[in-house]
């Protein structure tokens, strides 16, 4: 199992290879306000947002990262969501 910071570095690298946050933000399954609300309520992994929403958007992300499994694409989306809310 990878250490959390190694995994985060891997996700960040995938985001960069896909063209950065700007190339991915339009695929968010919910609004920035909903993501911020989840984070404020202690949901650092955004699990209160239904997985089906993340999965649906991750399928759209596959064209930027065709060799990545769906689970990794969901992680990319969630990482972009968290970074977006930190801006």
NORGIPE-V949461 format. One record per backbone hydrogen bond with DSSP energy under -1.0 kcal/mol. CO is the residue of the C=O (numbers start at 1). NH is the residue of the N-H. If there is no record, write none. Layout:
[[CO:NH] [CO:NH]]
This chain:
[[3:7] [4:8] [5:9] [6:10] [7:11] [8:12] [9:13] [10:14] [11:15] [12:16] [13:17] [14:18] [15:20] [16:19] [20:23] [21:24] [21:25] [24:27] [25:28] [31:35] [32:36] [33:37] [34:38] [35:39] [36:40] [37:41] [38:43] [39:42] [42:44] [43:46] [46:49] [50:53] [50:54] [51:55] [52:56] [53:57] [54:58] [55:59] [57:61] [61:64] [61:65] [65:68] [69:73] [70:74] [71:75] [72:76] [73:77] [74:78] [75:79] [76:80] [77:81] [78:82] [79:83] [80:84] [81:85] [82:86]]
